[in-house]
Amino acid sequence: MTQYMLSVYMVEGTPMPSGDDMQRMFDQVDVFNAKVQKEGSWVFGGGLHPANTATVVSVQNGEVLTSDGPFAESKEQLGGFWIVELPDLDAALKLAAEATAACEAPVEVRPFQDNPAS
């Protein structure tokens, strides 16, 4: 089994859904989450606050620096994610199709790197 990250992307400048639309999306995601948990593929998942709430931490010349805002200047920012464990990429893509329908946003699928043998 391989772990995959299903990343939900929010597009900057896209208006936030209305209260009723947002609640419908939350409800759809709750149903999706329950299904993934029941099937035993769930590892972890969660939604994130907007990218403008991020703080970036870096080290330059031995000094720790922090800056407000997202690391990358991009129109698309990570809005939430699921970590799932599935047999293969085809299963991950099938699940991502359900995820994108539930959250009504683009979903990127990426496998985790294998752990090197110890």
NUFI-661365 format. One record per residue: residue number from 1; y, x, z negated of N, C-alpha, C, O in turn. Coordinates in Angstrom, 1 decimal, padded with zeros to 4 digits. Atoms other than C-alpha are relative to their C-alpha. Last residue first. Layout:
<rec NUM, <Y, X, Z>, <Y, X, Z>, <Y, X, Z>, <Y, X, Z>>,
...
//
This chain:
<rec 118, <-000.4, -000.9, 001.1>, <001.0, 017.3, -007.3>, <-001.1, 001.0, -000.2>, <-001.0, 001.8, -001.1>>,
<rec 117, <001.1, -000.2, 001.0>, <000.6, 015.7, -003.9>, <000.4, 001.0, -001.0>, <001.1, 002.0, -000.8>>,
<rec 116, <000.8, -001.2, -000.3>, <004.0, 014.8, -002.4>, <-001.1, 000.2, -001.0>, <-001.0, -000.1, -002.2>>,
<rec 115, <-000.1, -001.0, 001.0>, <005.1, 011.2, -003.1>, <-000.9, 001.2, 000.4>, <-002.0, 001.0, 000.8>>,
<rec 114, <001.2, -000.2, 000.8>, <005.3, 009.2, 000.1>, <000.3, 001.1, -001.0>, <001.1, 002.1, -000.8>>,
<rec 113, <000.8, -001.2, -000.3>, <008.8, 008.4, 001.2>, <-001.2, 000.1, -000.9>, <-001.2, -000.4, -002.0>>,
<rec 112, <-000.3, -001.1, 000.9>, <009.9, 004.8, 000.7>, <-000.8, 001.2, 000.5>, <-001.9, 001.0, 001.1>>,
<rec 111, <001.1, -000.4, 001.0>, <009.7, 002.5, 003.7>, <000.5, 001.1, -000.9>, <001.3, 001.9, -000.5>>,
<rec 110, <000.3, -001.5, 000.0>, <012.8, 001.0, 005.2>, <-001.1, 000.3, -001.0>, <-001.1, -000.2, -002.1>>,
<rec 109, <001.3, -000.4, 000.6>, <013.5, -002.6, 006.3>, <-000.1, 001.5, 000.0>, <000.0, 002.1, 001.1>>,
<rec 108, <000.6, -001.2, -000.5>, <017.1, -003.7, 006.9>, <-001.3, 000.3, -000.8>, <-001.3, 000.1, -002.0>>,
<rec 107, <000.9, -000.7, 001.0>, <018.1, -007.3, 006.2>, <-000.6, 001.2, 000.7>, <-001.2, 001.0, 001.8>>,
<rec 106, <000.9, -001.0, -000.5>, <021.1, -009.1, 007.9>, <-000.8, 000.7, -001.1>, <-000.3, 001.0, -002.1>>,
<rec 105, <-000.7, -001.2, -000.3>, <022.5, -012.1, 006.1>, <-001.0, 001.0, 000.6>, <-002.2, 000.8, 000.4>>,
<rec 104, <-001.0, 000.2, -001.1>, <021.6, -015.7, 005.6>, <000.8, 001.2, 000.3>, <002.0, 001.1, 000.5>>,
<rec 103, <-001.4, -000.5, 000.5>, <020.0, -015.0, 002.2>, <001.0, -000.2, 001.1>, <002.2, 000.0, 000.8>>,
<rec 102, <-000.3, 000.4, 001.4>, <016.8, -017.1, 002.8>, <001.5, 000.3, -000.4>, <002.2, -000.5, -000.9>>,
<rec 101, <-000.2, 001.4, -000.1>, <016.6, -016.6, 006.6>, <000.4, -000.6, -001.4>, <001.3, -001.5, -001.4>>,
<rec 100, <-001.3, 000.2, -000.7>, <017.1, -012.9, 006.2>, <000.3, -001.5, 000.1>, <001.5, -001.9, 000.1>>,
<rec 99, <-001.1, -000.4, 000.9>, <014.4, -012.8, 003.5>, <001.3, -000.3, 000.7>, <002.2, -000.8, 000.1>>,
<rec 98, <-000.1, 001.0, 001.0>, <011.8, -014.7, 005.6>, <001.2, 000.2, -000.9>, <002.0, -000.7, -001.2>>,
<rec 97, <-000.4, 001.1, -000.7>, <012.3, -012.3, 008.5>, <000.2, -001.2, -000.9>, <001.2, -002.0, -000.7>>,
<rec 96, <-001.4, -000.1, -000.2>, <012.1, -009.5, 006.0>, <000.6, -001.1, 000.8>, <001.7, -001.6, 000.6>>,
<rec 95, <-000.7, 000.4, 001.3>, <008.7, -010.7, 004.9>, <001.5, 000.1, 000.2>, <002.2, -000.8, -000.3>>,
<rec 94, <000.2, 001.4, 000.1>, <007.4, -010.5, 008.5>, <000.7, -000.5, -001.2>, <001.4, -001.6, -001.2>>,
<rec 93, <-000.9, 000.7, -000.9>, <009.0, -007.1, 008.9>, <-000.2, -001.5, -000.1>, <000.8, -002.2, 000.1>>,
<rec 92, <-001.4, -000.1, 000.5>, <007.3, -005.9, 005.7>, <001.0, -000.7, 000.9>, <001.9, -001.3, 000.5>>,
<rec 91, <-000.1, 000.9, 001.1>, <003.9, -007.2, 006.8>, <001.4, 000.0, -000.5>, <002.0, -001.0, -000.9>>,
<rec 90, <000.1, 001.4, -000.6>, <004.2, -005.5, 010.2>, <000.2, -001.0, -001.1>, <001.0, -002.0, -001.0>>,
<rec 89, <-001.3, 000.4, -000.5>, <005.3, -002.3, 008.4>, <000.0, -001.4, 000.5>, <001.0, -002.1, 000.4>>,
<rec 88, <-000.5, -000.7, -001.2>, <002.1, -002.1, 006.4>, <001.3, -000.5, 000.5>, <001.9, -001.5, -000.1>>,
<rec 87, <001.0, -000.8, -000.6>, <000.0, -003.1, 003.3>, <000.6, 000.8, 001.2>, <000.1, 001.9, 001.5>>,
<rec 86, <000.8, 000.7, -001.0>, <002.9, -004.3, 001.2>, <-000.9, 000.9, 000.8>, <-000.7, 002.1, 000.7>>,
<rec 85, <001.1, -000.9, -000.3>, <004.8, -003.3, -001.9>, <-000.9, -000.9, 000.9>, <-001.4, -001.9, 000.5>>,
<rec 84, <001.2, 000.7, -000.1>, <008.3, -004.8, -002.3>, <-001.2, 001.0, 000.3>, <-000.9, 002.1, 000.9>>,
<rec 83, <001.0, -001.0, -000.2>, <011.6, -003.5, -003.4>, <-001.3, -000.7, -000.1>, <-001.6, -001.4, -001.0>>,
<rec 82, <001.4, 000.2, 000.5>, <014.2, -006.1, -002.7>, <-000.8, 001.2, 000.1>, <-000.7, 001.9, 001.2>>,
<rec 81, <001.2, -000.6, -000.5>, <017.9, -005.6, -002.1>, <-001.2, -000.5, -000.7>, <-001.1, -001.1, -001.8>>,
<rec 80, <001.1, 000.3, 000.9>, <021.5, -006.7, -002.5>, <-001.3, 000.6, 000.6>, <-001.2, 001.2, 001.7>>,
<rec 79, <-000.3, 001.2, 000.8>, <024.9, -006.5, -000.9>, <-001.1, -000.4, -001.0>, <-000.8, -001.0, -002.0>>,
<rec 78, <001.2, 000.6, 000.7>, <024.8, -003.1, 000.7>, <000.4, -001.1, -000.9>, <001.3, -000.9, -001.8>>,
<rec 77, <000.3, -000.5, 001.3>, <028.0, -002.6, 002.8>, <-001.3, -000.7, -000.6>, <-001.5, -001.8, -000.3>>,
<rec 76, <001.2, 000.6, 000.6>, <028.8, -003.1, 006.4>, <-000.3, 000.7, -001.3>, <-000.4, 001.9, -001.3>>,
<rec 75, <-000.2, 001.5, 000.0>, <032.3, -002.5, 007.7>, <-001.2, -000.7, -000.6>, <-001.1, -001.9, -001.0>>,
<rec 74, <000.8, 000.7, -001.0>, <032.0, 001.1, 006.7>, <000.3, -001.4, -000.1>, <000.7, -001.9, -001.1>>,
<rec 73, <-000.9, 000.9, -000.6>, <033.8, 003.8, 004.8>, <-000.7, -000.7, 001.2>, <-000.9, -000.1, 002.2>>,
<rec 72, <-000.2, 000.0, -001.5>, <030.9, 005.3, 003.0>, <001.1, -001.0, 000.3>, <001.1, -002.2, -000.1>>,
<rec 71, <000.1, -001.4, -000.5>, <030.9, 006.1, -000.8>, <000.3, 000.1, 001.5>, <001.1, 000.9, 001.9>>,
<rec 70, <001.3, -000.5, -000.6>, <032.1, 002.7, -001.8>, <000.0, 001.4, 000.5>, <001.1, 001.9, 000.9>>,
<rec 69, <000.3, 000.5, -001.3>, <035.2, 002.2, -004.0>, <-001.3, 000.6, 000.5>, <-001.9, 001.5, -000.1>>,
<rec 68, <000.2, 001.4, -000.1>, <036.7, 004.2, -006.8>, <-000.4, -000.4, 001.4>, <000.0, 000.2, 002.4>>,
<rec 67, <-001.0, 000.7, -000.9>, <036.3, 007.9, -007.1>, <-000.4, -001.5, 000.1>, <-001.6, -001.8, 000.1>>,
<rec 66, <000.3, 001.4, -000.2>, <034.6, 010.1, -009.7>, <001.1, -000.6, 000.9>, <002.3, -000.2, 000.8>>,
<rec 65, <-001.1, 000.8, -000.5>, <034.5, 013.9, -009.8>, <-000.5, -001.4, 000.2>, <-001.6, -001.7, 000.6>>,
<rec 64, <000.4, 001.4, -000.3>, <032.2, 016.1, -011.8>, <001.2, -000.8, 000.3>, <002.2, -000.8, -000.4>>,
<rec 63, <-000.8, 001.0, 000.7>, <033.3, 019.8, -011.6>, <-000.5, -001.4, 000.4>, <-000.7, -001.7, 001.6>>,
<rec 62, <000.5, 000.1, 001.4>, <030.8, 022.6, -010.8>, <000.8, -001.1, -000.7>, <000.5, -001.3, -001.9>>,
<rec 61, <-000.4, -001.3, 000.8>, <032.7, 023.5, -007.6>, <-000.3, -000.2, -001.5>, <000.4, 000.3, -002.3>>,
<rec 60, <-000.6, -000.9, -000.9>, <032.4, 019.8, -006.4>, <000.4, 001.2, -000.8>, <001.2, 001.1, -001.8>>,
<rec 59, <-000.3, -001.3, 000.6>, <030.0, 017.4, -008.1>, <000.6, 000.9, 001.1>, <000.0, 001.1, 002.1>>,
<rec 58, <000.4, -001.2, -000.8>, <029.9, 013.8, -007.1>, <000.4, 001.2, -000.8>, <001.2, 001.2, -001.7>>,
<rec 57, <000.0, -001.2, 000.9>, <030.1, 010.3, -008.7>, <-000.5, 001.2, 000.9>, <-001.5, 001.1, 001.5>>,
<rec 56, <000.8, -001.1, -000.5>, <031.1, 007.3, -006.6>, <000.2, 001.2, -000.9>, <001.3, 001.6, -001.2>>,
<rec 55, <-000.6, -001.3, 000.4>, <032.3, 004.1, -008.3>, <-001.0, 001.1, 000.5>, <-002.2, 001.1, 000.3>>,
<rec 54, <000.8, -001.3, 000.1>, <031.6, 000.8, -006.8>, <000.8, 001.1, -000.5>, <002.0, 001.2, -000.3>>,
<rec 53, <000.2, -000.2, 001.5>, <033.5, -002.5, -007.5>, <-000.8, 001.3, -000.2>, <-001.0, 001.7, -001.4>>,
<rec 52, <-001.3, -000.5, 000.6>, <035.0, -002.5, -003.9>, <-000.2, 000.2, -001.5>, <000.8, 000.7, -002.2>>,
<rec 51, <-000.1, -001.5, -000.1>, <031.4, -002.7, -002.6>, <001.3, 000.5, -000.6>, <001.3, 001.7, -001.1>>,
<rec 50, <-000.6, -000.5, -001.2>, <031.1, -006.3, -003.8>, <000.2, 001.5, -000.1>, <000.3, 002.1, -001.1>>,
<rec 49, <-001.4, 000.4, -000.1>, <028.8, -007.0, -006.8>, <000.5, 000.6, 001.3>, <-000.1, 001.5, 001.9>>,
<rec 48, <-001.0, -000.9, 000.5>, <025.1, -006.4, -006.1>, <001.4, -000.6, 000.1>, <001.6, -001.5, 000.9>>,
<rec 47, <-001.2, 000.0, -000.8>, <022.1, -008.7, -005.8>, <001.0, 000.9, -000.6>, <000.9, 001.2, -001.8>>,
<rec 46, <-001.2, 000.4, 000.6>, <018.7, -007.8, -007.2>, <001.2, -000.1, 001.0>, <001.2, 000.6, 002.0>>,
<rec 45, <-001.0, 000.4, -001.0>, <015.1, -006.9, -006.5>, <001.3, -000.4, -000.8>, <001.2, -000.7, -002.0>>,
<rec 44, <-001.3, 000.2, 000.6>, <012.1, -005.3, -008.1>, <001.0, -000.5, 001.1>, <000.8, -000.3, 002.3>>,
<rec 43, <-000.2, -001.2, 000.9>, <008.4, -004.7, -007.4>, <001.3, -000.2, -000.8>, <001.3, -000.2, -002.0>>,
<rec 42, <-001.3, -000.3, 000.7>, <007.4, -008.0, -005.8>, <-000.1, 001.2, -000.8>, <-001.1, 001.4, -001.6>>,
<rec 41, <-000.7, -001.1, -000.7>, <004.3, -008.0, -003.5>, <001.3, 000.5, -000.7>, <001.8, 001.6, -000.3>>,
<rec 40, <000.3, -001.3, 000.6>, <002.0, -010.0, -005.9>, <000.7, 001.2, 000.8>, <000.3, 002.4, 000.5>>,
<rec 39, <001.0, -000.7, -000.9>, <001.9, -013.2, -003.8>, <-000.3, 001.4, -000.5>, <-001.2, 002.1, 000.1>>,
<rec 38, <001.3, 000.6, 000.1>, <003.5, -015.1, -006.7>, <-001.1, 000.7, 000.9>, <-002.2, 000.8, 000.5>>,
<rec 37, <000.6, -000.3, 001.3>, <006.3, -012.6, -006.9>, <-001.4, -000.6, -000.1>, <-002.3, 000.0, -000.6>>,
<rec 36, <000.3, -001.4, 000.0>, <007.1, -012.8, -003.2>, <-000.7, 000.4, -001.3>, <-001.7, 001.1, -001.3>>,
<rec 35, <001.1, -000.2, -001.0>, <007.0, -016.6, -003.3>, <-000.5, 001.4, 000.0>, <-001.7, 001.6, -000.1>>,
<rec 34, <001.2, 000.6, 000.6>, <009.2, -016.8, -006.4>, <-001.2, 000.2, 000.8>, <-002.3, 000.5, 000.3>>,
<rec 33, <000.4, -000.9, 001.1>, <011.8, -014.5, -004.8>, <-001.3, -000.5, -000.7>, <-002.2, 000.3, -000.9>>,
<rec 32, <000.5, -001.2, -000.6>, <011.9, -016.6, -001.6>, <-000.6, 001.0, -001.1>, <-001.7, 001.4, -001.0>>,
<rec 31, <001.2, 000.5, -000.6>, <012.5, -019.8, -003.6>, <-000.8, 001.2, 000.6>, <-002.0, 001.4, 000.4>>,
<rec 30, <000.9, 000.3, 001.1>, <015.2, -018.1, -005.6>, <-001.4, -000.4, 000.4>, <-002.4, 000.1, -000.1>>,
<rec 29, <000.5, -001.4, 000.4>, <016.7, -016.7, -002.3>, <-000.9, -000.2, -001.3>, <-001.9, 000.6, -001.4>>,
<rec 28, <001.0, -000.5, -000.9>, <016.9, -020.3, -001.0>, <-000.6, 001.4, -000.4>, <-001.8, 001.6, -000.2>>,
<rec 27, <001.2, 000.8, 000.2>, <018.6, -021.5, -004.2>, <-001.1, 000.5, 001.0>, <-002.3, 000.6, 000.6>>,
<rec 26, <000.7, -000.4, 001.3>, <021.1, -018.7, -004.1>, <-001.3, -000.7, -000.2>, <-002.3, -000.1, -000.5>>,
<rec 25, <000.6, -001.3, -000.2>, <021.8, -019.5, -000.4>, <-000.7, 000.5, -001.2>, <-001.8, 001.1, -001.1>>,
<rec 24, <001.2, 000.2, -000.8>, <022.3, -023.2, -001.2>, <-000.7, 001.3, 000.3>, <-001.9, 001.4, 000.2>>,
<rec 23, <001.1, 000.5, 000.9>, <024.6, -022.2, -004.1>, <-001.2, -000.3, 000.8>, <-002.3, 000.0, 000.3>>,
<rec 22, <000.5, -001.1, 000.8>, <026.7, -020.1, -001.7>, <-001.1, -000.4, -000.9>, <-002.1, 000.3, -001.1>>,
<rec 21, <000.8, -000.9, -000.9>, <027.0, -022.9, 000.8>, <-000.6, 001.1, -000.8>, <-001.8, 001.5, -000.6>>,
<rec 20, <001.2, 000.7, -000.3>, <028.1, -025.3, -002.0>, <-000.9, 000.8, 000.9>, <-002.1, 000.9, 000.7>>,
<rec 19, <000.8, 000.2, 001.2>, <030.7, -022.9, -003.4>, <-001.4, -000.6, 000.3>, <-002.4, -000.2, -000.1>>,
<rec 18, <-000.6, 000.9, 000.9>, <032.0, -021.9, 000.1>, <-001.0, -000.2, -001.2>, <-002.1, 000.3, -001.1>>,
<rec 17, <000.4, 001.4, -000.2>, <030.6, -018.8, 001.8>, <000.7, -000.9, -001.1>, <001.0, -000.4, -002.2>>,
<rec 16, <001.1, 000.4, 001.0>, <032.6, -015.6, 001.5>, <-000.3, -001.5, 000.2>, <000.6, -002.3, 000.5>>,
<rec 15, <-000.4, 000.9, 001.2>, <034.6, -014.9, 004.6>, <-001.2, -000.3, -000.8>, <-002.3, -000.5, -000.3>>,
<rec 14, <000.6, 001.3, -000.2>, <033.4, -012.0, 006.8>, <000.3, -000.8, -001.2>, <000.1, -000.4, -002.4>>,
<rec 13, <-000.9, 000.9, -000.7>, <036.0, -009.2, 006.5>, <-000.7, -001.4, 000.3>, <000.0, -002.3, 000.7>>,
<rec 12, <-001.4, 000.0, 000.5>, <033.4, -006.6, 005.5>, <000.8, -000.9, 000.9>, <000.7, -000.9, 002.1>>,
<rec 11, <-001.0, -000.6, -001.0>, <029.9, -007.4, 006.7>, <001.4, -000.3, -000.5>, <001.8, -001.4, -000.8>>,
<rec 10, <-001.1, 000.9, -000.1>, <027.3, -007.9, 003.9>, <001.0, 000.7, 000.9>, <001.3, 001.9, 000.9>>,
<rec 9, <-001.3, -000.6, -000.3>, <024.0, -006.1, 004.2>, <001.1, -001.1, 000.2>, <000.8, -002.1, 000.8>>,
<rec 8, <-000.9, 001.1, -000.5>, <020.8, -007.1, 002.5>, <001.4, 000.6, 000.2>, <001.9, 001.2, -000.7>>,
<rec 7, <-001.4, -000.1, 000.3>, <018.3, -004.2, 002.1>, <000.8, -001.1, 000.7>, <000.7, -001.3, 001.9>>,
<rec 6, <-000.7, 001.0, -000.9>, <014.6, -004.7, 002.1>, <001.4, -000.1, -000.4>, <001.7, -000.7, -001.5>>,
<rec 5, <-001.3, 000.6, 000.5>, <013.2, -001.6, 000.5>, <000.5, -000.9, 001.1>, <000.7, -000.5, 002.2>>,
<rec 4, <-001.1, 000.1, -000.9>, <009.6, -000.9, 001.2>, <001.2, -000.5, -000.7>, <001.1, -001.3, -001.7>>,
<rec 3, <-001.2, 000.7, 000.5>, <006.7, 000.3, -000.9>, <001.1, 000.1, 001.0>, <001.3, 001.1, 001.7>>,
<rec 2, <-001.3, -000.8, -000.1>, <003.5, 001.2, 000.8>, <001.1, -000.9, -000.6>, <001.1, -002.1, -000.5>>,
<rec 1, <-001.2, 000.8, 000.0>, <000.0, 000.0, 000.0>, <001.2, 000.9, 000.0>, <001.3, 001.9, -000.6>>,
//
